[in-house]
């Protein structure tokens, strides 16, 4: 495997793992909140969390540019702390991948949470279980298939993220050039052998992830 393929592959894995972990932490608590608190506020945020699935990736990237740009409060804070802008860094790629992956991670987890028998939850509450104990000892163990499905889907989405990542992280070889962006770059430069190899790797990874989901649910 050539360096031009290995470097974006390793960077994609790094970004995807961190993005999936971040999306999981947010997603598990968001799913808990929405699944067990049915009101207009949770319905509103449930719609908001779905937006990255339906808007074009470049539109999502534009919003992230506005939120994370040098003139935004988040961008100014990050620059004051680190001495550099967050735009065109691998951290920006992580944020883009995490936001893109979040809806696919949340939906199966939320569905699993909502399928839990409410009498079991009430019995545990009567026995003095706290909210955190309910989540740790009842909700998560009974929802492990949905959680695994969400993790696999979220990771696959993070690995394949292109549009939003290109907008906020750019195409800097060795720093922000993920596998998806490297494929685009290789095609533009007529490096078709590299493009074929990267497409094959990304396709195989997607097939493996989908196979794992099928096996778990079977």
N, C-alpha and C positions, 0 to 999 in steps of 0.2 A: 504494500500500500504506500503510495507516494506521500510526501510531506504535504502537498497541496490538498490531499484528501484527508489525511490523518488529523491535521491541525483543526480544521472546521468540525470534524467529527467529535473530537475530544471537547472542543469548546461548546458544541451543541449539547453534549451529554452533561457537562458542568452546568450550563444555563438551565437545562431542562430539569435536572435533579433539584436544584435550588428553587426554581420557579414552582415545581410541583409541590415541594415541601411547604413553601410559603402559601400557595393556594390551598393546600390541605388544612393548614392551621386555621386560615380564615374560613374555609368551606365547612369544616366540621362544626364550628360554633354557629356559623350562619345557618346551616341546615338544621341544627338543633333549635335555634330561635324560630325559624319559619315553620318547622314541622309541628312544634308544640305551642305556638302562639298564633292562632288564626285571627287576624284582624286586618284592617285596611292598610296599616303601616307595613306589615309583613308582606302583604300582597303587592304593595308598591315596590318594595325593595326586591321582591322576587322577580318582578318585571325588569328592574334595573340591572340585576345580575345577569339577565339573559341577553342584554343588548349586544355584548361582544360577539354573540353567535349570529346576529342578523345584520349588523352593519358591516360595510366593507372594511377590510383590514386597514386600508389607508386612512379611512375616517377615524378609526380607533387610534391609529398612529398620530393623526393630527391632534386629537383631544389630548393625547399623552404629551405631545410637544408643548401644548398650551399649559398643561398642568406641571410639567417637569422642566420647562424651559428656564433660561437664565433669569428672566424677569419675574418668574412665578415665586411665591413664598417657599415652596418646596425646593426649587432650584437654587434660590439664594441661600437657604439653610444648608443644603448639601455642599455648596461651594464654600461657605464659611467654615464648615467642619473639615472638609477634605482638601480644599484648595483647588478643586477642579469642578467643572460642570458635570452634571449627571448625564446630559445628552451626549451621545456618541461614546458610551462606555458599555462594558459588559453588564454593569448593574442595570442600565436602562433596558438592555435586552432581557434581563431577568424579569423586570417589571412588566414589560410587554407580553412576554410568554406566560407569566402568572395570570394576568388579567384575561388573556385569550383562553387559557385553560380552565379558569375558574367555573364557568357555566357547565362545562362537561363534567367537571368533578363534583359540583354541587348536586346536580339533578339526580343521579343514582343514589347518592348518600341521603338526600332528602326523602326520596321515595322509600328507601329502606327504613328510615326513621318513622315515617308515617304508617308503615305496615305493622309496627310493633303493637301488640295487644295493650290497650290502654289500662285494662284491669291489672296487668302486671306492674305497670308504672304506679298506679294508685296504691297497690299493696305495698310496694317498696317505700312509697312516701309515708304511708301509715306506720311503717316500721321505723321511721325516722331517717330515711336516706336523704341526703342533701342533693341539690341539683347536680353537683359535680360527681357524686357517687352514682347517681342514676345514669349519667352519661358514661362513666368509666366501667361500671360493673353490669349494666343491663343493656343500655342503648347500643354501645359500640360492639359488644360481643354478639348481640342478636342481629346486627346489621353488617357483619364483616364482609359478606359477599358484595353488597352495594358499595361499601367503602373501597374494596379492592377494585371493583369495576370502575369507580370514579378515579382512583389513582392511576389506573392503566390508561383510561381515556384522557385524563389530564396530562399525563406524561407524553402520550402520543401527540396530543395537540401542541404541547410545548416544543416537542422535537420538530414539528412541521411548521411552526410559526414563521411567517415571511414578511407580510406587508407592514404590520405595525412595528416589527423589529427593525426593518430597513428604514422606516421613518425616524425612529428615535435613537437607534444605535448606529445606523450607517453600515457601510460595507468596508470595514478596515481589516485587512488580512491579519490573522493572529490575535486580534483584539475583540472585534465584534462580528466577524464574518462567520455566521453559523452555517450548518450544512445546507440548509435550504437556499440561503443567499449565495453560497459557494457554487451551487448547481446553476443558478441564474448567471453568475459571473462566468462560469466555465463555458456555458452555451454562448454567451455574448462574445467571449474570446476565442470561440471555435476550438476549445479543448474538449472535444467530444469524448475521448476516452475517460478523462476525469469525470465528466458529467455522467457517463454511463455507470461508472463505478459508484458514484455518490447516490445516484438514483436507485441503483440496485440495493445499496445499504439501507437507504431510507425506506424503500418498499418492503424489504425483508423485516425491518424493525416493526413496521406497521402491521404486517401479516402476523408476526409473532405476538404482538400485543392483542390483536383481535382474537387470535387462537386461544390465548390465555383466558380472555373474557368468556369465550364459548365453553371452554373446559370447566371453568368455575361454575357457571350457571347450569351446565349439564350435570 
